[in-house]
Amino acid sequence: NIAAAQLSSGWAQLNQTKTQLDQAASQLSAAKENVTNAQATLATAQAELEKGQMQLAAAKTNLQTKIAALQASFLFQ
């Protein structure tokens, strides 16, 4: 009977361990999804940053062109 009790206790411990492993696997899966979502958000942010940098460069060029034209108009007055 002692052996049966030990076996029963062992099975209970194994079931508890399996439950803990299942919970850990679920948490890891959720963490992986969070990382994937964060990577997608980062990629979007990087694309927006690059777009903004190009717009800034274009605006700078446009401003430099206008300044040069303004300087030229003063020179020829």
ZIMO-V599551 format. One record per residue. SS is DSSP state (hx for helix, st for strand, lp for the rest). PHI is phi in radians with two decimals (NA if undefined). Layout:
BEGIN
SS/PHI
SS/PHI
END
This chain:
BEGIN
lp/NA
hx/-1.12
hx/-1.11
hx/-1.13
hx/-1.16
hx/-1.14
hx/-1.10
hx/-1.08
hx/-1.13
hx/-1.09
hx/-1.12
hx/-1.09
hx/-1.15
hx/-1.10
hx/-1.11
hx/-1.13
hx/-1.11
hx/-1.08
hx/-1.05
hx/-1.12
hx/-1.14
hx/-1.08
hx/-1.13
hx/-1.11
hx/-1.10
hx/-1.12
hx/-1.14
hx/-1.13
hx/-1.10
hx/-1.14
hx/-1.12
hx/-1.08
hx/-1.11
hx/-1.09
hx/-1.13
hx/-1.06
hx/-1.13
hx/-1.13
hx/-1.12
hx/-1.14
hx/-1.10
hx/-1.11
hx/-1.07
hx/-1.12
hx/-1.11
hx/-1.13
hx/-1.11
hx/-1.13
hx/-1.11
hx/-1.09
hx/-1.08
hx/-1.11
hx/-1.13
hx/-1.16
hx/-1.12
hx/-1.13
hx/-1.09
hx/-1.14
hx/-1.14
hx/-1.11
hx/-1.07
hx/-1.07
hx/-1.14
hx/-1.09
hx/-1.12
hx/-1.15
hx/-1.11
hx/-1.09
hx/-1.15
hx/-1.14
hx/-1.10
hx/-1.12
hx/-1.16
hx/-1.25
hx/-1.16
lp/-1.68
lp/-1.53
END
